[in-house]
Amino acid sequence: MTGIHIIDAFLSILVTICMLFTGFMDSGEASSTPEVELVREEKLVFLDAFKSGQGVTTDGKYFYTSGSLTAFGMTSITKWDADTMQVLVKNDSPIPQEYIDNYGSDHVGGISYYDGKIYAAVENEAEDLPLVITYDARTLHIVDIFELPNDNLPDGIPWCCVDGENGYLYCSQFNEVNEILAFDLETMEFSHVIPLSEQVVRIQGGEVYDGILYLSSDIADSNDDKIITVEVETGLVKELCTRSLPSMAGNEAEGVTVFPMEDGTFIHVLDYDKTVGVYLRHYKLAE
């Protein structure tokens, strides 16, 4: 058995042990207000949790996730089979070394899929150099790097998403969000702001579908988190649902993506359960 195979076998055993251990640590089932229904969930632990602790997006066939452990200088972009949740491709060096060395770029946040590419929001430690990095969805190799102005992004760029129909990339600051920023998708030049009808807080990720922007809002010091919708033409904010996520050590809602799957699920959201790891939960809209 080669050294690589020995390491793979060891990691497989360690993951199995983690799964058995966390099975005893689960705090109960997730619930939600009646606007959505939880259909299924995957629990990810150990290295799988690291690879999926920040952002999620999908093209309907694959899920793509991002992960960051800034304390250890670890980041990742990972491609998963949507049916089996097996890792297909990973990039454990998604931030170019020059940005790490020169600017302290160390965090990959929310991500979005469009037209064969993954768009990722990347922050540096000082939160003064917001980046959008694109990756080839087949290989996860870097395609382009865009440095965005930080005038309206005072606390970094926690998420980004693509509105392909209208030709924009959207993002916002993390907390006390009063507007969505729109950038031209071709040039990544600033285009305009979308003023929101009411303030939203702690936005971890977003995705656009059919003219509606879906946002994952993490409520501080609470296991009750929200999915919020925004009409991109008007800025009208509505609360779609509240999700109750039990955890003994606390829970943090992370990225969200929207796409209609064959099993009827539409909203797919990451939740960091600080007791056991990361869940990818799949919801269908109430009829």
Buried (B, 14 or more C-beta within 10 A) or exposed (E): EEEEEEEEEEEEEEBEEBBEEBEEEBBEEBEBBEEBBBBEBBBBBBBBBBBBBBBBBBBEEBBBBBBBBEEEEBBBBBBBEBEEBEBBBBBBEBBBEEBBEEBBBBBBBBBBBBEEBBBBBBBBBEBBBBBBBBBBBEEBEBBEBBEBEBEBBEBBBBBBBBBBEBEBBBBBBBBEBBBBBBBEBEEBEBBEBBEBEEEBBBBBBBBBBEEBBBBBBBBEEBBBBBBBBBBBEEBEBEBBBBBBBBBEEEBBBBBBBBBEBEEEBBBBBBBBBEBBBBBBBBBBBEE
